[in-house]
């Protein structure tokens, strides 16, 4: 499974960005896809995930501001990020859970200026 993330960039606080992640390869039975982020000097942390059936879960820090969606036909997920804060600055990674295996894509940098 290969994951390709895109959509990062520089945004002012209060603005919005949309991240996308496309899965390719042996993608059958991928049941959960999601996003993590890693800020400078910090550990990678969970942001959001979505199951094949559309069930979602969010970190408390992004609830009400971020929204994750999934297009099963295109094997992609998206993360709509609204009301961005400087503390959202991080490298964002998408991942996919397939059986007992977890796959990671290369990160995309999101920088939020105050």
C-alpha positions as CSV (number, residue, x, y, z in Angstrom):
1,X,0.0,0.0,0.0
2,X,1.3,3.4,-0.9
3,X,-0.1,6.6,0.5
4,X,0.3,10.0,-1.1
5,X,-0.6,13.1,0.9
6,X,-1.0,16.5,-0.5
7,X,-2.5,19.9,0.3
8,X,-0.2,21.3,3.0
9,X,1.0,24.9,3.0
10,X,1.1,28.2,4.8
11,X,-2.1,29.7,6.2
12,X,-2.9,32.5,8.6
13,X,-4.7,31.7,11.8
14,X,-8.4,31.4,11.3
15,X,-8.0,30.2,7.7
16,X,-8.7,26.8,6.2
17,X,-6.7,24.1,4.4
18,X,-7.7,20.8,2.9
19,X,-5.4,17.8,2.9
20,X,-5.9,14.8,0.7
21,X,-4.4,11.3,0.8
22,X,-4.6,8.8,-2.0
23,X,-4.1,5.1,-1.5
24,X,-2.7,2.8,-4.2
25,X,-1.3,-0.7,-4.5
26,X,-2.9,-3.6,-2.6
27,X,-5.6,-1.6,-1.1
28,X,-8.2,-4.3,-0.5
29,X,-9.4,-4.7,3.0
30,X,-8.2,-1.3,4.2
31,X,-10.6,-0.6,6.9
32,X,-9.4,2.5,8.6
33,X,-7.6,5.5,7.2
34,X,-6.6,8.5,9.1
35,X,-4.3,11.4,9.9
36,X,-1.6,12.0,12.5
37,X,0.6,15.0,12.9
38,X,3.9,15.8,14.4
39,X,4.9,19.3,15.6
40,X,8.5,20.3,15.9
41,X,10.0,18.7,19.0
42,X,6.9,16.8,19.8
43,X,5.7,13.2,19.3
44,X,3.4,12.2,16.6
45,X,-0.2,12.5,17.7
46,X,-3.6,11.3,16.4
47,X,-5.7,13.8,14.6
48,X,-8.7,11.9,13.0
49,X,-9.6,8.6,11.4
50,X,-12.5,7.2,9.4
51,X,-13.6,3.7,8.8
52,X,-14.9,2.1,5.6
53,X,-18.4,2.6,6.8
54,X,-17.8,6.2,7.5
55,X,-17.5,6.2,11.3
56,X,-15.2,9.0,12.4
57,X,-13.1,9.8,15.5
58,X,-11.3,13.0,16.3
59,X,-8.7,14.3,18.7
60,X,-10.2,16.7,21.2
61,X,-7.9,19.4,20.0
62,X,-9.5,19.4,16.5
63,X,-13.1,18.5,17.2
64,X,-15.5,21.0,15.7
65,X,-12.8,22.5,13.5
66,X,-11.5,19.5,11.4
67,X,-13.6,17.1,9.3
68,X,-12.4,13.9,7.8
69,X,-14.1,12.3,4.8
70,X,-13.6,9.3,2.6
71,X,-14.2,8.4,-1.0
72,X,-14.1,4.6,-1.2
73,X,-14.5,4.6,-5.0
74,X,-11.3,6.7,-5.3
75,X,-9.5,5.3,-2.3
76,X,-8.9,8.7,-1.0
77,X,-9.5,10.5,2.3
78,X,-9.5,14.2,2.9
79,X,-9.1,16.4,6.0
80,X,-10.8,19.7,5.9
81,X,-9.2,22.0,8.5
82,X,-11.0,25.1,9.4
83,X,-10.4,27.8,12.0
84,X,-6.7,26.9,12.0
85,X,-4.5,27.8,15.0
86,X,-0.8,28.3,15.2
87,X,-0.7,25.2,17.3
88,X,-2.0,23.2,14.3
89,X,1.4,23.7,12.7
90,X,2.9,20.3,12.1
91,X,3.8,17.7,9.5
92,X,0.6,15.8,8.8
93,X,0.8,12.1,7.9
94,X,-1.9,9.9,6.6
95,X,-2.1,6.3,7.5
96,X,-4.0,3.2,6.6
97,X,-4.8,0.1,8.6
98,X,-5.1,-3.1,6.7
99,X,-5.6,-6.2,8.8
100,X,-2.8,-6.0,11.3
101,X,-0.6,-3.8,9.2
102,X,-0.3,0.0,9.4
103,X,1.0,2.0,6.4
104,X,2.2,5.5,6.5
105,X,2.6,8.1,3.8
106,X,5.1,10.8,3.6
107,X,4.1,13.9,5.5
108,X,2.8,17.2,4.3
109,X,3.7,20.4,6.1
110,X,1.1,22.7,7.5
111,X,2.2,26.0,8.8
112,X,-0.2,28.3,10.5
113,X,1.0,31.9,11.2
114,X,-0.4,34.0,13.9
